[in-house]
Amino acid sequence: MIIFAWFHRGNFQIYLAFSLLAFGSLAIVPASMLGGTTILASSMAFLLLSMKSVLVPGGIYQVYIASRDLRGMGFLVVYTVLAVTGAFVLPRAFAGQISAYPAAGFVQPIPIYPSGSNFNQSINLIISCGVAVTFFVLARAENFAYRFAAALIWAGGAVIITGVADMVSPFTGLGGVLEQFRTASYIFMTDNVVLGARRIIGLMPEASSYGTLAAAIGGALLFCRNAFPDRDKWRVAIPIGALCLVLSALSTSSSAYGALAVTGALLVADGFFRLVNGSPKQKAAALRELWFAFCVGMIFICVIVANEGFREFAVRMVETTVLKKSQSTSFAERSAWTFYGMVAFKESMGLGVGIGSVRTSNFFVNVLASTGVVGAVLFGIYVFQVFLAKVWSNNPVDFELTHGLKLSILVAFVGMYLAGTSPDFGVFLGAAFGAIMGISYFSTKHAAKDSV
């Protein structure tokens, strides 16, 4: 299907790539054939999309311009070059001198040495950066915002289908079918149970990865809801986004619950901001949405209060996954990963030990531990640029999409703060980064031309 999408002239390749985000356990080629390197189907789909964009007339030049311009993708490209270079230099420079939890496998810290994980994570980071540059270039197209919004629908649909399939698999015999899509060289937490409830992982390796993905995609759809026509907004975007958030909650992941809490807070804050500062049309829409959210919330609270068994189960679930999380073995284990990541950063004198050399449970700590102070500063500057990017366009869809994507990035960062194991920001954030910066960059150029 990925090959078919390559030859398709429409938007199917973008839609397929976004759909495959939910297939985080599907490797396109068995890892044994690639020396242990895992290339996911989603990464391959986005990689081919990037290659196709480069091969169009003028594509290479556009990528070159975007990559060298510090107002565009320059800082992210420099961060990636630095990180990939460090992956092959730093593990050799500090070989045997610094100990940390490696990116794969071990349950205790071991001395750092060059490994296949350095190459594997370098490839993943290059693909993520390539996706960001690709979407920056694609943002030149007049209808780009509509295509990106539609792709979010496909991603949300895939999250729902895989989540529901995993949820009903013990009762329907779908388990064998789902196993055919779990070909990556990961450890799959398919049978984890919390308080007697089986955790939903969809076609991701574990509950936290599925829960945070569902929260990110669901949040993106709700944040970008105004990028859709009114009919599609209420009939498609909001229902699919809400279902993604429900499935995120059913994953019983503490990382997902953190992302959900931030999603809810941002939705309410965004609604009140529009209610106070928006145009009359925006104020009316915001009031309608806030009233709808209030009614849904009150119905949910009434259901919990009225059903004693459900109420007790919900309280115990929150206690187990959130309030008493610090007493769990997984919390102790993940805290140790992050602690040794910071130790590696300090012992490397702020240079880092190379991507793929250390595993943490915090994306931002891993950026420090893997790429050092310089890498962290470069990535921080780029993220700062993303959030400062303004849209100078008469098309409200451009503004609504970039505004919503910025909020969804914050949600993704919460999940990555709580459970990020590598300095790779991933293809979804790469697409969001590129879309925001591209729409801002090209709208600014058009506005400058119009003013002349």
Phi, psi and omega per residue, in radians:
M1 nan -0.638 3.109
I2 -1.107 -0.695 3.110
I3 -1.167 -0.720 3.097
F4 -1.035 -0.738 -3.119
A5 -1.088 -0.547 3.130
W6 -1.036 -0.684 -3.074
F7 -1.579 -0.083 3.137
H8 -1.411 2.317 -3.035
R9 -1.484 -0.265 -3.095
G10 -1.493 -2.604 -3.083
N11 -1.642 0.108 -3.023
F12 -1.032 -0.610 -3.106
Q13 -1.124 -0.706 3.088
I14 -1.165 -0.772 -3.121
Y15 -1.111 -0.713 3.124
L16 -1.129 -0.749 -3.136
A17 -1.038 -0.784 3.126
F18 -1.171 -0.641 3.115
S19 -1.103 -0.656 -3.087
L20 -1.267 -0.137 3.042
L21 -1.019 -0.535 -3.128
A22 -1.365 -0.140 -3.124
F23 -1.805 1.051 -3.069
G24 -1.328 0.034 3.085
S25 -1.962 0.057 -3.081
L26 -1.700 1.903 3.071
A27 -1.556 2.396 -3.096
I28 -1.259 -0.516 3.101
V29 -2.385 2.391 3.112
P30 -0.928 2.377 -3.087
A31 -1.057 -0.506 -3.130
S32 -1.115 -0.454 -3.139
M33 -1.442 -0.218 -3.101
L34 -2.047 0.430 3.115
G35 1.165 0.519 3.125
G36 1.640 -0.101 3.117
T37 -1.371 2.244 -3.134
T38 -1.795 2.109 3.058
I39 -2.012 1.959 -3.094
L40 -1.299 2.711 3.123
A41 -1.059 -0.659 3.125
S42 -1.120 -0.727 3.122
S43 -1.111 -0.714 3.132
M44 -1.156 -0.697 3.131
A45 -1.104 -0.764 3.117
F46 -1.209 -0.610 3.106
L47 -1.108 -0.778 3.129
L48 -1.163 -0.601 3.061
L49 -1.079 -0.728 3.113
S50 -1.124 -0.751 -3.134
M51 -1.114 -0.715 -3.139
K52 -1.126 -0.641 3.125
S53 -1.184 -0.583 3.137
V54 -1.266 -0.591 -3.027
L55 -1.388 -0.155 3.075
V56 -1.254 2.753 3.134
P57 -0.976 2.213 -3.131
G58 1.412 0.016 -3.074
G59 -1.147 -0.770 -3.126
I60 -1.085 -0.710 -3.136
Y61 -1.138 -0.733 3.139
Q62 -1.116 -0.703 3.098
V63 -1.130 -0.717 3.126
Y64 -1.084 -0.797 -3.140
I65 -1.094 -0.782 -3.120
A66 -1.117 -0.661 -3.058
S67 -1.292 -0.522 -3.083
R68 -1.615 -0.239 -3.087
D69 -1.500 2.027 -3.133
L70 -1.209 -0.241 3.031
R71 -1.493 -0.166 3.122
G72 -1.897 -1.849 -3.076
M73 -1.848 0.153 -3.017
G74 -0.964 -0.869 -3.072
F75 -1.153 -0.627 3.113
L76 -1.211 -0.666 3.114
V77 -1.153 -0.741 3.114
V78 -1.110 -0.724 3.082
Y79 -1.013 -0.767 -3.118
T80 -1.166 -0.756 3.116
V81 -1.074 -0.778 3.118
L82 -1.068 -0.793 -3.099
A83 -1.125 -0.751 -3.120
V84 -1.207 -0.697 3.075
T85 -1.082 -0.773 3.130
G86 -1.127 -0.491 3.139
A87 -1.082 -0.469 -3.108
F88 -1.827 -0.294 -3.120
V89 -1.701 -0.843 -3.004
L90 -1.165 -0.727 3.101
P91 -1.052 -0.531 3.104
R92 -1.347 -0.629 -3.137
A93 -1.173 -0.612 -3.091
F94 -1.907 0.326 -3.069
A95 -0.978 2.167 3.086
G96 1.331 -0.073 -3.069
Q97 -1.698 -0.451 -3.080
I98 -2.206 2.426 3.129
S99 -1.932 2.544 3.107
A100 -2.841 2.930 2.998
Y101 -1.308 2.141 -3.110
P102 -1.251 2.916 -3.062
A103 -1.127 -0.425 -3.088
A104 -2.394 2.337 2.780
G105 1.678 -0.970 -2.870
F106 -1.416 2.605 -3.110
V107 -1.768 0.124 3.083
Q108 -2.571 2.725 -3.125
P109 -1.151 2.481 3.112
I110 -2.334 2.782 3.099
P111 -1.045 2.497 -3.111
I112 -1.348 2.299 3.035
Y113 -2.470 2.770 3.056
P114 -1.021 2.449 -3.120
S115 -2.600 3.018 3.103
G116 -1.119 -0.419 3.130
S117 -1.115 -0.527 3.090
N118 -1.088 -0.752 3.116
F119 -1.227 -0.778 -3.095
N120 -1.028 -0.882 -3.106
Q121 -1.257 -0.466 3.045
S122 -1.121 -0.770 3.108
I123 -1.049 -0.788 -3.127
N124 -1.085 -0.728 -3.141
L125 -1.180 -0.681 3.098
I126 -1.077 -0.746 3.120
I127 -1.107 -0.767 -3.141
S128 -1.073 -0.758 3.109
C129 -1.156 -0.707 3.103
G130 -1.065 -0.673 3.089
V131 -1.107 -0.745 3.131
A132 -1.048 -0.809 3.133
V133 -1.132 -0.692 3.138
T134 -1.061 -0.820 -3.119
F135 -1.231 -0.478 3.013
F136 -1.065 -0.810 -3.129
V137 -1.205 -0.715 -3.133
L138 -1.097 -0.428 -3.103
A139 -1.135 -0.156 3.066
R140 -1.128 -0.527 -3.052
A141 -1.125 2.503 -3.052
E142 -1.126 -0.623 -3.074
N143 -1.766 0.378 -3.032
F144 -1.067 -0.768 -3.082
A145 -1.057 -0.664 3.111
Y146 -1.132 -0.721 -3.131
R147 -1.146 -0.709 -3.137
F148 -1.154 -0.755 3.131
A149 -1.077 -0.733 3.109
A150 -1.114 -0.635 3.121
A151 -1.115 -0.588 3.080
L152 -1.096 -0.609 3.081
I153 -1.083 -0.780 3.118
W154 -1.092 -0.732 3.117
A155 -1.097 -0.780 3.124
G156 -1.094 -0.719 3.097
G157 -1.068 -0.712 3.128
A158 -1.169 -0.684 3.093
V159 -1.060 -0.741 -3.126
I160 -1.186 -0.814 -3.101
I161 -1.076 -0.826 -3.120
T162 -1.191 -0.638 3.126
G163 -1.172 -0.811 3.134
V164 -1.140 -0.698 3.120
A165 -1.067 -0.741 3.107
D166 -1.181 -0.641 -3.117
M167 -1.131 -0.694 -3.083
V168 -1.658 -0.045 -3.061
S169 -1.011 -0.648 3.130
P170 -1.139 -0.356 -3.071
F171 -1.826 -0.199 -3.033
T172 -2.104 -0.070 -3.103
G173 1.368 0.277 3.129
L174 -1.367 -0.149 -3.094
G175 -0.964 -0.745 3.133
G176 -1.124 -0.627 3.112
V177 -1.175 -0.777 -3.128
L178 -1.118 -0.578 3.132
E179 -1.077 -0.463 3.128
Q180 -1.178 -0.325 3.138
F181 -1.754 0.056 3.127
R182 -1.851 1.341 -3.042
T183 -1.925 -0.079 3.131
A184 -1.274 2.752 -3.099
S185 -1.494 0.962 3.135
Y186 -1.979 2.903 2.970
I187 -1.602 2.103 -3.065
F188 -1.715 2.167 -3.138
M189 -1.595 1.192 -3.015
T190 -1.464 -0.310 -3.029
D191 -2.064 0.327 3.117
N192 -1.177 2.419 -3.108
V193 -2.263 2.378 3.055
V194 -2.166 2.063 -3.131
L195 0.949 0.660 3.116
G196 1.447 -0.091 -3.136
A197 -1.749 2.221 3.129
R198 -1.272 2.287 -3.111
R199 -1.339 2.383 3.129
I200 -1.485 2.246 3.092
I201 -2.134 -0.064 -3.109
G202 1.005 -2.276 3.022
L203 -1.999 0.647 3.006
M204 -1.816 2.908 -3.104
P205 -1.160 -0.588 -3.058
E206 -2.649 2.989 -3.062
A207 -1.090 -0.692 -3.081
S208 -1.151 -0.660 3.139
S209 -1.221 -0.677 3.098
Y210 -1.220 -0.776 -3.100
G211 -1.086 -0.746 3.141
T212 -1.253 -0.600 3.065
L213 -1.135 -0.792 3.136
A214 -1.080 -0.694 3.109
A215 -1.155 -0.710 -3.125
A216 -1.167 -0.811 -3.132
I217 -1.204 -0.789 3.115
G218 -1.070 -0.755 3.101
G219 -1.096 -0.723 -3.140
A220 -1.068 -0.725 3.127
L221 -1.126 -0.722 -3.136
L222 -1.265 -0.695 3.112
F223 -1.153 -0.608 -3.104
C224 -1.675 0.271 -3.039
R225 -0.982 -0.595 -3.098
N226 -1.387 -0.015 3.022
A227 -1.434 -0.140 3.137
F228 -1.764 2.658 2.971
P229 -1.019 2.674 -3.048
D230 -0.922 -0.737 -3.113
R231 -1.128 -0.805 3.126
D232 -1.197 -0.553 3.139
K233 -1.056 -0.854 -3.060
W234 -1.480 -0.482 -3.087
R235 -1.603 -0.422 -3.032
V236 -2.174 -1.070 -2.984
A237 -1.089 -0.908 -3.089
I238 -1.165 -0.804 3.100
P239 -1.055 -0.765 -3.137
I240 -1.170 -0.733 3.096
G241 -1.054 -0.773 3.141
A242 -1.125 -0.711 3.120
L243 -1.117 -0.647 3.083
C244 -1.075 -0.716 3.132
L245 -1.174 -0.652 3.092
V246 -1.093 -0.793 3.127
L247 -1.155 -0.580 3.056
S248 -1.062 -0.750 3.111
A249 -1.118 -0.638 -3.120
L250 -1.272 -0.222 3.068
S251 -1.222 -0.277 -3.126
T252 0.936 0.607 3.108
S253 -1.680 2.291 3.120
S254 -1.120 -0.600 3.079
S255 -1.109 -0.732 3.117
A256 -1.135 -0.685 3.127
Y257 -1.119 -0.649 3.060
G258 -1.098 -0.757 3.117
A259 -1.137 -0.674 3.133
L260 -1.144 -0.713 3.125
A261 -1.071 -0.758 3.127
V262 -1.177 -0.670 3.104
T263 -1.033 -0.842 3.136
G264 -1.070 -0.770 -3.129
A265 -1.113 -0.719 -3.127
L266 -1.212 -0.657 3.110
L267 -1.092 -0.764 3.123
V268 -1.155 -0.794 3.139
A269 -1.082 -0.722 3.128
D270 -1.140 -0.690 3.114
G271 -1.095 -0.786 3.138
F272 -1.215 -0.593 3.093
F273 -1.085 -0.780 3.116
R274 -1.159 -0.620 -3.133
L275 -1.119 -0.582 -3.095
V276 -1.577 -0.719 -2.969
N277 -1.917 -0.099 -3.038
G278 -1.398 3.052 3.029
S279 -1.237 2.909 3.110
P280 -0.927 -0.691 3.123
K281 -1.166 -0.731 3.122
Q282 -1.162 -0.657 3.122
K283 -1.119 -0.732 3.130
A284 -1.123 -0.744 3.133
A285 -1.157 -0.713 -3.135
A286 -1.131 -0.720 3.118
L287 -1.093 -0.753 3.121
R288 -1.097 -0.746 -3.124
E289 -1.199 -0.726 3.119
L290 -1.131 -0.683 3.106
W291 -1.147 -0.719 3.096
F292 -1.088 -0.792 3.123
A293 -1.099 -0.688 3.117
F294 -1.098 -0.761 -3.138
C295 -1.122 -0.764 3.114
V296 -1.100 -0.740 3.128
G297 -1.096 -0.713 3.130
M298 -1.158 -0.683 3.090
I299 -1.088 -0.750 3.140
F300 -1.103 -0.751 3.140
I301 -1.131 -0.714 3.121
C302 -1.097 -0.682 3.109
V303 -1.105 -0.741 -3.139
I304 -1.149 -0.780 -3.104
V305 -1.152 -0.672 -3.061
A306 -1.298 -0.478 -3.078
N307 -1.849 1.814 -3.048
E308 -1.104 -0.742 -3.124
G309 -1.107 -0.763 3.123
F310 -1.147 -0.694 -3.134
R311 -1.094 -0.789 3.136
E312 -1.124 -0.689 3.129
F313 -1.136 -0.748 3.136
A314 -1.088 -0.721 3.133
V315 -1.126 -0.778 -3.135
R316 -1.152 -0.614 3.122
M317 -1.137 -0.774 3.121
V318 -1.124 -0.716 3.109
E319 -1.069 -0.760 -3.073
T320 -1.236 -0.800 -3.009
T321 -1.547 -0.325 -3.085
V322 -2.140 -1.104 -3.003
L323 -1.173 -0.650 -3.126
K324 -1.864 0.299 -3.132
K325 -1.036 -0.603 -3.091
S326 -1.167 -0.245 3.129
Q327 -1.629 -0.051 -3.079
S328 -1.481 2.748 3.113
T329 -1.198 -0.592 -3.141
S330 -1.155 -0.624 3.104
F331 -1.147 -0.760 3.128
A332 -1.092 -0.711 -3.135
E333 -1.141 -0.839 -3.119
R334 -1.183 -0.602 3.085
S335 -1.118 -0.637 3.103
A336 -1.147 -0.696 3.087
W337 -0.988 -0.866 -3.088
T338 -1.177 -0.676 3.130
F339 -1.060 -0.831 -3.134
Y340 -1.219 -0.451 3.024
G341 -1.115 -0.754 3.095
M342 -1.183 -0.637 3.080
V343 -1.075 -0.757 3.127
A344 -1.089 -0.692 3.108
F345 -1.068 -0.797 -3.117
K346 -1.183 -0.752 -3.103
E347 -1.234 -0.357 3.071
S348 -1.514 0.125 3.135
M349 1.060 0.594 3.080
G350 1.442 0.079 -3.138
L351 -1.467 -0.431 -3.033
G352 1.536 2.900 -3.088
V353 -2.031 0.134 3.074
G354 1.686 2.401 3.123
I355 -1.136 2.458 -3.084
G356 1.595 -0.107 -3.109
S357 -1.647 -0.298 -3.012
V358 -2.483 2.481 3.070
R359 -1.967 2.302 3.085
T360 -2.248 3.119 2.997
S361 -2.030 0.529 -3.129
N362 -2.651 2.001 -3.090
F363 -0.981 -0.759 -3.042
F364 -1.233 -0.625 3.032
V365 -1.144 -0.649 -3.137
N366 -1.177 -0.630 3.061
V367 -1.034 -0.781 3.098
L368 -1.109 -0.857 -3.067
A369 -1.172 -0.559 -3.065
S370 -1.577 -0.717 -3.029
T371 -1.989 -0.075 3.058
G372 1.353 -3.010 -3.103
V373 -1.082 -0.758 -3.091
V374 -1.086 -0.786 3.129
G375 -1.095 -0.761 3.137
A376 -1.088 -0.699 3.137
V377 -1.163 -0.767 3.133
L378 -1.072 -0.804 -3.140
F379 -1.157 -0.700 3.120
G380 -1.081 -0.725 3.117
I381 -1.085 -0.736 -3.120
Y382 -1.130 -0.782 3.125
V383 -1.069 -0.684 3.094
F384 -1.051 -0.732 3.100
Q385 -1.080 -0.711 -3.122
V386 -1.041 -0.799 -3.074
F387 -1.332 -0.351 3.087
L388 -1.556 -0.187 -3.068
A389 -1.067 2.292 3.124
K390 -1.968 2.658 -3.133
V391 -1.880 2.108 3.113
W392 -1.880 1.274 -3.052
S393 -2.407 2.578 3.060
N394 -1.439 -0.123 -3.138
N395 -1.545 1.947 -3.114
P396 -1.119 -0.390 3.140
V397 -1.128 -0.638 3.104
D398 -1.056 -0.811 3.131
F399 -1.123 -0.806 -3.080
E400 -1.099 -0.680 -3.136
L401 -1.178 -0.853 -3.106
T402 -1.155 -0.671 3.095
H403 -1.081 -0.813 3.138
G404 -1.147 -0.680 3.135
L405 -1.156 -0.625 3.091
K406 -1.071 -0.745 3.120
L407 -1.172 -0.664 3.134
S408 -1.198 -0.517 3.061
I409 -1.108 -0.700 3.097
L410 -1.055 -0.733 3.105
V411 -1.101 -0.786 3.124
A412 -1.066 -0.687 3.132
F413 -1.102 -0.578 3.092
V414 -1.085 -0.843 3.096
G415 -1.077 -0.668 3.141
M416 -1.245 -0.568 3.069
Y417 -1.137 -0.642 -3.077
L418 -1.520 -0.426 -3.027
A419 -2.585 0.296 -3.134
G420 -1.304 2.165 -3.033
T421 -1.807 -0.115 -3.128
S422 -2.533 2.918 3.124
P423 -1.486 0.158 3.095
D424 -1.456 2.104 -3.099
F425 -1.373 -0.211 3.027
G426 1.570 2.834 -3.049
V427 -1.288 -0.524 3.126
F428 -1.154 -0.854 3.084
L429 -1.149 -0.590 3.078
G430 -1.031 -0.780 3.108
A431 -1.114 -0.723 3.130
A432 -1.139 -0.780 3.096
F433 -0.976 -0.912 -3.080
G434 -1.100 -0.690 -3.129
A435 -1.121 -0.805 -3.126
I436 -1.095 -0.883 -3.089
M437 -1.169 -0.643 -3.131
G438 -1.190 -0.817 3.122
I439 -1.058 -0.748 3.126
S440 -1.123 -0.805 -3.064
Y441 -1.099 -0.862 -3.058
F442 -1.337 -0.512 3.064
S443 -1.201 -0.603 3.082
T444 -1.141 -0.721 3.129
K445 -1.138 -0.747 3.133
H446 -1.123 -0.695 3.126
A447 -1.124 -0.651 3.126
A448 -1.154 -0.689 3.128
K449 -1.160 -0.698 -3.119
D450 -1.166 -0.471 -3.111
S451 -1.422 -0.222 -3.128
V452 -1.375 nan nan
